[in-house]
């Protein structure tokens, strides 16, 4: 289904690129020594959030080995889709193994063009695909005896990893630990920038996090005559505290097709800033709204299609920092004095696992409240009501539609 814009709100236009702050993590020595974040990093982060910027760069982050991830991932993505489907988990809704977004999957399944150029994925009408892993200490091997991890709902967040080969497993597992460390260090800098203790969110993002590492593949795009393919990633926000991205170079006009973040009535390209071992892009996820009572906002973002003159495949690595799914979606006591008071008249807060679509839908189905066919629509209504009670802004520039609704991203 195509996007239907509200009549009173014109479609957003492309604006000027963001000019992002660079937060120097100084190699993470302070992080491993359990010390406070560097003052320079805290100051740069504070400047970013005071300007209400939803993203910034981090340098000297300690992350390496991503080229090995991309190499092993590219070899997997270049297989035929019939082979890759063996490593899809469930209905591609558990953020494990090989996945396509639902609208991309429908496009791929209906694709009947004869295409001889481009990668294997291009020839099969795949617009975007990803390979995803969860925490290796929990999601490998047998089931944990702890029902937090092994219960029916716990498995929604801690589904087993599905590996096609040892090369990809080894490369992604090594990168997972380094991306996780850089993510937690980033959150500590963020807490300090808010004036709170730097470890104010540690209890949420260390002991029982369910974070994921994903390799995103955007193949060369085939443009059929007379119609346009779906964009590489529709407007959405991540259900995370922060998401770290290692990206390939971009240009000011975003002709290569890349990340864009919504800023009022425009989409603004986000420069990659060197990517890889240079800088990583940090963008705020939707959970940061709940954990700061709206002091910070998640980044509504998309990935655009390339211009014909710059049409080639792109890859990016994303680490999505996801906290304890049973914790309240509200500021913890250590952070509450440093963020606005809640505008809600109720002290009841949903747990974090219910804020995202997949967790809410699976919980409703397991509890017998909804069938799988009507859980999606029920979640949309619940989410709008819950955000209204918390005083958070609605995504007023979107009408109700299907799988590309920002409220439907897990």
Secondary structure as a PSIPRED ss2 file (coil, helix, strand):
# PSIPRED VFORMAT (PSIPRED V4.0)

   1 X C   1.000  0.000  0.000
   2 X C   1.000  0.000  0.000
   3 X C   1.000  0.000  0.000
   4 X C   1.000  0.000  0.000
   5 X C   1.000  0.000  0.000
   6 X C   1.000  0.000  0.000
   7 X C   1.000  0.000  0.000
   8 X C   1.000  0.000  0.000
   9 X C   1.000  0.000  0.000
  10 X C   1.000  0.000  0.000
  11 X C   1.000  0.000  0.000
  12 X C   1.000  0.000  0.000
  13 X E   0.000  0.000  1.000
  14 X E   0.000  0.000  1.000
  15 X E   0.000  0.000  1.000
  16 X C   1.000  0.000  0.000
  17 X C   1.000  0.000  0.000
  18 X C   1.000  0.000  0.000
  19 X C   1.000  0.000  0.000
  20 X C   1.000  0.000  0.000
  21 X C   1.000  0.000  0.000
  22 X E   0.000  0.000  1.000
  23 X E   0.000  0.000  1.000
  24 X E   0.000  0.000  1.000
  25 X C   1.000  0.000  0.000
  26 X H   0.000  1.000  0.000
  27 X H   0.000  1.000  0.000
  28 X H   0.000  1.000  0.000
  29 X H   0.000  1.000  0.000
  30 X H   0.000  1.000  0.000
  31 X H   0.000  1.000  0.000
  32 X H   0.000  1.000  0.000
  33 X C   1.000  0.000  0.000
  34 X C   1.000  0.000  0.000
  35 X C   1.000  0.000  0.000
  36 X C   1.000  0.000  0.000
  37 X C   1.000  0.000  0.000
  38 X C   1.000  0.000  0.000
  39 X H   0.000  1.000  0.000
  40 X H   0.000  1.000  0.000
  41 X H   0.000  1.000  0.000
  42 X H   0.000  1.000  0.000
  43 X H   0.000  1.000  0.000
  44 X H   0.000  1.000  0.000
  45 X H   0.000  1.000  0.000
  46 X H   0.000  1.000  0.000
  47 X H   0.000  1.000  0.000
  48 X H   0.000  1.000  0.000
  49 X H   0.000  1.000  0.000
  50 X H   0.000  1.000  0.000
  51 X C   1.000  0.000  0.000
  52 X C   1.000  0.000  0.000
  53 X C   1.000  0.000  0.000
  54 X C   1.000  0.000  0.000
  55 X E   0.000  0.000  1.000
  56 X E   0.000  0.000  1.000
  57 X E   0.000  0.000  1.000
  58 X E   0.000  0.000  1.000
  59 X E   0.000  0.000  1.000
  60 X C   1.000  0.000  0.000
  61 X C   1.000  0.000  0.000
  62 X C   1.000  0.000  0.000
  63 X C   1.000  0.000  0.000
  64 X C   1.000  0.000  0.000
  65 X C   1.000  0.000  0.000
  66 X H   0.000  1.000  0.000
  67 X H   0.000  1.000  0.000
  68 X H   0.000  1.000  0.000
  69 X H   0.000  1.000  0.000
  70 X H   0.000  1.000  0.000
  71 X H   0.000  1.000  0.000
  72 X H   0.000  1.000  0.000
  73 X H   0.000  1.000  0.000
  74 X H   0.000  1.000  0.000
  75 X H   0.000  1.000  0.000
  76 X H   0.000  1.000  0.000
  77 X H   0.000  1.000  0.000
  78 X C   1.000  0.000  0.000
  79 X C   1.000  0.000  0.000
  80 X C   1.000  0.000  0.000
  81 X H   0.000  1.000  0.000
  82 X H   0.000  1.000  0.000
  83 X H   0.000  1.000  0.000
  84 X H   0.000  1.000  0.000
  85 X H   0.000  1.000  0.000
  86 X H   0.000  1.000  0.000
  87 X H   0.000  1.000  0.000
  88 X E   0.000  0.000  1.000
  89 X C   1.000  0.000  0.000
  90 X C   1.000  0.000  0.000
  91 X C   1.000  0.000  0.000
  92 X C   1.000  0.000  0.000
  93 X C   1.000  0.000  0.000
  94 X C   1.000  0.000  0.000
  95 X C   1.000  0.000  0.000
  96 X C   1.000  0.000  0.000
  97 X E   0.000  0.000  1.000
  98 X E   0.000  0.000  1.000
  99 X E   0.000  0.000  1.000
 100 X C   1.000  0.000  0.000
 101 X C   1.000  0.000  0.000
 102 X H   0.000  1.000  0.000
 103 X H   0.000  1.000  0.000
 104 X H   0.000  1.000  0.000
 105 X H   0.000  1.000  0.000
 106 X H   0.000  1.000  0.000
 107 X H   0.000  1.000  0.000
 108 X H   0.000  1.000  0.000
 109 X H   0.000  1.000  0.000
 110 X H   0.000  1.000  0.000
 111 X C   1.000  0.000  0.000
 112 X C   1.000  0.000  0.000
 113 X C   1.000  0.000  0.000
 114 X C   1.000  0.000  0.000
 115 X C   1.000  0.000  0.000
 116 X C   1.000  0.000  0.000
 117 X C   1.000  0.000  0.000
 118 X C   1.000  0.000  0.000
 119 X C   1.000  0.000  0.000
 120 X H   0.000  1.000  0.000
 121 X H   0.000  1.000  0.000
 122 X H   0.000  1.000  0.000
 123 X H   0.000  1.000  0.000
 124 X C   1.000  0.000  0.000
 125 X C   1.000  0.000  0.000
 126 X C   1.000  0.000  0.000
 127 X C   1.000  0.000  0.000
 128 X C   1.000  0.000  0.000
 129 X E   0.000  0.000  1.000
 130 X E   0.000  0.000  1.000
 131 X E   0.000  0.000  1.000
 132 X E   0.000  0.000  1.000
 133 X E   0.000  0.000  1.000
 134 X C   1.000  0.000  0.000
 135 X C   1.000  0.000  0.000
 136 X H   0.000  1.000  0.000
 137 X H   0.000  1.000  0.000
 138 X H   0.000  1.000  0.000
 139 X H   0.000  1.000  0.000
 140 X C   1.000  0.000  0.000
 141 X C   1.000  0.000  0.000
 142 X C   1.000  0.000  0.000
 143 X C   1.000  0.000  0.000
 144 X C   1.000  0.000  0.000
 145 X C   1.000  0.000  0.000
 146 X C   1.000  0.000  0.000
 147 X H   0.000  1.000  0.000
 148 X H   0.000  1.000  0.000
 149 X H   0.000  1.000  0.000
 150 X H   0.000  1.000  0.000
 151 X C   1.000  0.000  0.000
 152 X C   1.000  0.000  0.000
 153 X C   1.000  0.000  0.000
 154 X H   0.000  1.000  0.000
 155 X H   0.000  1.000  0.000
 156 X H   0.000  1.000  0.000
 157 X H   0.000  1.000  0.000
 158 X C   1.000  0.000  0.000
 159 X C   1.000  0.000  0.000
 160 X C   1.000  0.000  0.000
 161 X C   1.000  0.000  0.000
 162 X C   1.000  0.000  0.000
 163 X C   1.000  0.000  0.000
 164 X C   1.000  0.000  0.000
 165 X C   1.000  0.000  0.000
 166 X H   0.000  1.000  0.000
 167 X H   0.000  1.000  0.000
 168 X H   0.000  1.000  0.000
 169 X H   0.000  1.000  0.000
 170 X H   0.000  1.000  0.000
 171 X H   0.000  1.000  0.000
 172 X H   0.000  1.000  0.000
 173 X H   0.000  1.000  0.000
 174 X H   0.000  1.000  0.000
 175 X H   0.000  1.000  0.000
 176 X H   0.000  1.000  0.000
 177 X H   0.000  1.000  0.000
 178 X H   0.000  1.000  0.000
 179 X H   0.000  1.000  0.000
 180 X H   0.000  1.000  0.000
 181 X H   0.000  1.000  0.000
 182 X H   0.000  1.000  0.000
 183 X H   0.000  1.000  0.000
 184 X H   0.000  1.000  0.000
 185 X H   0.000  1.000  0.000
 186 X H   0.000  1.000  0.000
 187 X H   0.000  1.000  0.000
 188 X H   0.000  1.000  0.000
 189 X H   0.000  1.000  0.000
 190 X H   0.000  1.000  0.000
 191 X H   0.000  1.000  0.000
 192 X H   0.000  1.000  0.000
 193 X H   0.000  1.000  0.000
 194 X C   1.000  0.000  0.000
 195 X C   1.000  0.000  0.000
 196 X C   1.000  0.000  0.000
 197 X C   1.000  0.000  0.000
 198 X C   1.000  0.000  0.000
 199 X C   1.000  0.000  0.000
 200 X C   1.000  0.000  0.000
 201 X C   1.000  0.000  0.000
 202 X H   0.000  1.000  0.000
 203 X H   0.000  1.000  0.000
 204 X H   0.000  1.000  0.000
 205 X H   0.000  1.000  0.000
 206 X C   1.000  0.000  0.000
 207 X C   1.000  0.000  0.000
 208 X C   1.000  0.000  0.000
 209 X C   1.000  0.000  0.000
 210 X C   1.000  0.000  0.000
 211 X C   1.000  0.000  0.000
 212 X E   0.000  0.000  1.000
 213 X E   0.000  0.000  1.000
 214 X E   0.000  0.000  1.000
 215 X E   0.000  0.000  1.000
 216 X E   0.000  0.000  1.000
 217 X E   0.000  0.000  1.000
 218 X E   0.000  0.000  1.000
 219 X C   1.000  0.000  0.000
 220 X C   1.000  0.000  0.000
 221 X C   1.000  0.000  0.000
 222 X C   1.000  0.000  0.000
 223 X C   1.000  0.000  0.000
 224 X C   1.000  0.000  0.000
 225 X C   1.000  0.000  0.000
 226 X C   1.000  0.000  0.000
 227 X C   1.000  0.000  0.000
 228 X C   1.000  0.000  0.000
 229 X C   1.000  0.000  0.000
 230 X C   1.000  0.000  0.000
 231 X C   1.000  0.000  0.000
 232 X C   1.000  0.000  0.000
 233 X E   0.000  0.000  1.000
 234 X E   0.000  0.000  1.000
 235 X E   0.000  0.000  1.000
 236 X E   0.000  0.000  1.000
 237 X C   1.000  0.000  0.000
 238 X C   1.000  0.000  0.000
 239 X C   1.000  0.000  0.000
 240 X C   1.000  0.000  0.000
 241 X C   1.000  0.000  0.000
 242 X E   0.000  0.000  1.000
 243 X E   0.000  0.000  1.000
 244 X E   0.000  0.000  1.000
 245 X E   0.000  0.000  1.000
 246 X E   0.000  0.000  1.000
 247 X C   1.000  0.000  0.000
 248 X C   1.000  0.000  0.000
 249 X C   1.000  0.000  0.000
 250 X C   1.000  0.000  0.000
 251 X C   1.000  0.000  0.000
 252 X C   1.000  0.000  0.000
 253 X C   1.000  0.000  0.000
 254 X C   1.000  0.000  0.000
 255 X C   1.000  0.000  0.000
 256 X C   1.000  0.000  0.000
 257 X C   1.000  0.000  0.000
 258 X C   1.000  0.000  0.000
 259 X E   0.000  0.000  1.000
 260 X E   0.000  0.000  1.000
 261 X E   0.000  0.000  1.000
 262 X E   0.000  0.000  1.000
 263 X E   0.000  0.000  1.000
 264 X C   1.000  0.000  0.000
 265 X C   1.000  0.000  0.000
 266 X E   0.000  0.000  1.000
 267 X E   0.000  0.000  1.000
 268 X E   0.000  0.000  1.000
 269 X E   0.000  0.000  1.000
 270 X C   1.000  0.000  0.000
 271 X C   1.000  0.000  0.000
 272 X C   1.000  0.000  0.000
 273 X C   1.000  0.000  0.000
 274 X C   1.000  0.000  0.000
 275 X C   1.000  0.000  0.000
 276 X C   1.000  0.000  0.000
 277 X C   1.000  0.000  0.000
 278 X C   1.000  0.000  0.000
 279 X E   0.000  0.000  1.000
 280 X E   0.000  0.000  1.000
 281 X E   0.000  0.000  1.000
 282 X E   0.000  0.000  1.000
 283 X E   0.000  0.000  1.000
 284 X E   0.000  0.000  1.000
 285 X C   1.000  0.000  0.000
 286 X C   1.000  0.000  0.000
 287 X H   0.000  1.000  0.000
 288 X H   0.000  1.000  0.000
 289 X H   0.000  1.000  0.000
 290 X H   0.000  1.000  0.000
 291 X H   0.000  1.000  0.000
 292 X C   1.000  0.000  0.000
 293 X C   1.000  0.000  0.000
 294 X C   1.000  0.000  0.000
 295 X C   1.000  0.000  0.000
 296 X C   1.000  0.000  0.000
 297 X C   1.000  0.000  0.000
 298 X C   1.000  0.000  0.000
 299 X C   1.000  0.000  0.000
 300 X C   1.000  0.000  0.000
 301 X E   0.000  0.000  1.000
 302 X E   0.000  0.000  1.000
 303 X E   0.000  0.000  1.000
 304 X C   1.000  0.000  0.000
 305 X C   1.000  0.000  0.000
 306 X C   1.000  0.000  0.000
 307 X C   1.000  0.000  0.000
 308 X H   0.000  1.000  0.000
 309 X H   0.000  1.000  0.000
 310 X H   0.000  1.000  0.000
 311 X C   1.000  0.000  0.000
 312 X C   1.000  0.000  0.000
 313 X C   1.000  0.000  0.000
 314 X E   0.000  0.000  1.000
 315 X E   0.000  0.000  1.000
 316 X E   0.000  0.000  1.000
 317 X E   0.000  0.000  1.000
 318 X E   0.000  0.000  1.000
 319 X E   0.000  0.000  1.000
 320 X E   0.000  0.000  1.000
 321 X C   1.000  0.000  0.000
 322 X C   1.000  0.000  0.000
 323 X C   1.000  0.000  0.000
 324 X C   1.000  0.000  0.000
 325 X C   1.000  0.000  0.000
 326 X C   1.000  0.000  0.000
 327 X C   1.000  0.000  0.000
 328 X E   0.000  0.000  1.000
 329 X C   1.000  0.000  0.000
 330 X C   1.000  0.000  0.000
 331 X C   1.000  0.000  0.000
 332 X C   1.000  0.000  0.000
 333 X H   0.000  1.000  0.000
 334 X H   0.000  1.000  0.000
 335 X H   0.000  1.000  0.000
 336 X H   0.000  1.000  0.000
 337 X C   1.000  0.000  0.000
 338 X C   1.000  0.000  0.000
 339 X C   1.000  0.000  0.000
 340 X C   1.000  0.000  0.000
 341 X C   1.000  0.000  0.000
 342 X C   1.000  0.000  0.000
 343 X C   1.000  0.000  0.000
 344 X C   1.000  0.000  0.000
 345 X C   1.000  0.000  0.000
 346 X C   1.000  0.000  0.000
 347 X C   1.000  0.000  0.000
 348 X C   1.000  0.000  0.000
 349 X C   1.000  0.000  0.000
 350 X C   1.000  0.000  0.000
 351 X E   0.000  0.000  1.000
 352 X H   0.000  1.000  0.000
 353 X H   0.000  1.000  0.000
 354 X H   0.000  1.000  0.000
 355 X C   1.000  0.000  0.000
 356 X C   1.000  0.000  0.000
 357 X H   0.000  1.000  0.000
 358 X H   0.000  1.000  0.000
 359 X H   0.000  1.000  0.000
 360 X H   0.000  1.000  0.000
 361 X H   0.000  1.000  0.000
 362 X H   0.000  1.000  0.000
 363 X H   0.000  1.000  0.000
 364 X H   0.000  1.000  0.000
 365 X H   0.000  1.000  0.000
 366 X H   0.000  1.000  0.000
 367 X C   1.000  0.000  0.000
 368 X C   1.000  0.000  0.000
 369 X C   1.000  0.000  0.000
 370 X C   1.000  0.000  0.000
 371 X C   1.000  0.000  0.000
 372 X H   0.000  1.000  0.000
 373 X H   0.000  1.000  0.000
 374 X H   0.000  1.000  0.000
 375 X H   0.000  1.000  0.000
 376 X H   0.000  1.000  0.000
 377 X H   0.000  1.000  0.000
 378 X H   0.000  1.000  0.000
 379 X H   0.000  1.000  0.000
 380 X H   0.000  1.000  0.000
 381 X H   0.000  1.000  0.000
 382 X H   0.000  1.000  0.000
 383 X H   0.000  1.000  0.000
 384 X H   0.000  1.000  0.000
 385 X H   0.000  1.000  0.000
 386 X H   0.000  1.000  0.000
 387 X H   0.000  1.000  0.000
 388 X H   0.000  1.000  0.000
 389 X H   0.000  1.000  0.000
 390 X H   0.000  1.000  0.000
 391 X C   1.000  0.000  0.000
 392 X C   1.000  0.000  0.000
 393 X C   1.000  0.000  0.000
 394 X C   1.000  0.000  0.000
 395 X C   1.000  0.000  0.000
 396 X C   1.000  0.000  0.000
 397 X C   1.000  0.000  0.000
 398 X C   1.000  0.000  0.000
 399 X C   1.000  0.000  0.000
 400 X C   1.000  0.000  0.000
 401 X C   1.000  0.000  0.000
 402 X C   1.000  0.000  0.000
 403 X C   1.000  0.000  0.000
 404 X C   1.000  0.000  0.000
 405 X C   1.000  0.000  0.000
 406 X H   0.000  1.000  0.000
 407 X H   0.000  1.000  0.000
 408 X H   0.000  1.000  0.000
 409 X C   1.000  0.000  0.000
 410 X C   1.000  0.000  0.000
